[in-house]
Amino acid sequence: MFLQRVGRREITQEAANALMFSLYFSGYLSMLLAFKVETPDFEVPDYLHTHPVLEASNRWAQRASDGHLLAQLAQPIIRDTQDLLDALN
C-alpha cells in the first residue's frame, strides 16, 4: 500500500515514517474490527485515539518538511482510519 500511495514521488524520511506508522495503525484497526465482527463480545481497547503508534505517526508528520505532500498522500489513510474508528465505537 505504501508504494501504491507514494509511487515514484520523492518524500522525506519523516513523511515516509509517518505514512508507515499510519498504515500500521490502520491495519491494527482492521484486525480489531475483524475480531469484533467475529466475536461480538470482544472488547475494543479504549485508548485507540491516543495509541502510541498514532502518536508516533503524528510526531513524524510534524517533523516532515514536505507536509503538504504528506497530507495529500495520507488523506485516504486518514479517511479509512476514521471509518474504522467509527465502526469500532
Residue, then its C-alpha position, 0 to 999 in steps of 0.5 A: m500500500f505504501l508504494q501504491r500511495v507514494g509511487r515514484r514521488e520523492i518524500t522525506q524520511e519523516a513523511a515516509n515514517a509517518l505514512m508507515f506508522s499510519l498504515y500500521f495503525s490502520g491495519y491494527l484497526s482492521m484486525l480489531l474490527a475483524f475480531k469484533v465482527e467475529t466475536p461480538d463480545f470482544e472488547v475494543p481497547d479504549y485508548l485507540h485515539t491516543h495509541p502510541v503508534l498514532e502518536a508516533s505517526n503524528r510526531w513524524a508528520q510534524r517533523a516532515s518538511d514536505g507536509h503538504l505532500l504528506a497530507q495529500l498522500a495520507q488523506p485516504i489513510i486518514r479517511d479509512t482510519q476514521d471509518l474504522l474508528d467509527a465502526l469500532n465505537 
